[in-house]
Amino acid sequence: MVPVKSFMVPAEKFITIDRDVNVRQAAEIMRGSGIGSIFVSREGKIIGILTDTDLVRRLVAAGLDSTKTTVEQIMSAPILTIEENKTLLDANDLMAKAHVRHLGISNQAGDLVGMISVRDLVVFLTNLPRK
């Protein structure tokens, strides 16, 4: 089976925002970039992830003001990770078990080196040869 590192978005391509940015600005960046998640950083280190699900469940459903709420207040943290040599099937199983749509990819030293989403898994599966 294919390892997750072959389908991950590498860390160098992450779009990140500072933890103090308000949620509205983050949502605008996500919309403009056509992405469903954005990484949250503090002093250049990734500390969490803000997803479209976080926006709905923790901001909209809670009736919070998007211009007064920081991304750190509603982000998901810590980021759930899987080791880069695990398979896409392993990633799918972990996402299903944890009820998440994004996984961080870590190297053997535990450093975050990439990210994979449910969308990435769907793209892989829809491109498999059909019997």
ABEGO torsion letter per residue (X at the ends): XBBAAAABBBAAABBBBBAABBAAAAAAAAAAAGBABBBBBBGGBBABBBBAAAAAAAAAAAGBBAAABBAAAABBOBBBBBBAABBAAAAAAAAAAAGBABBBBBBAAGBBABBBBAAAAAAAAAABBBX
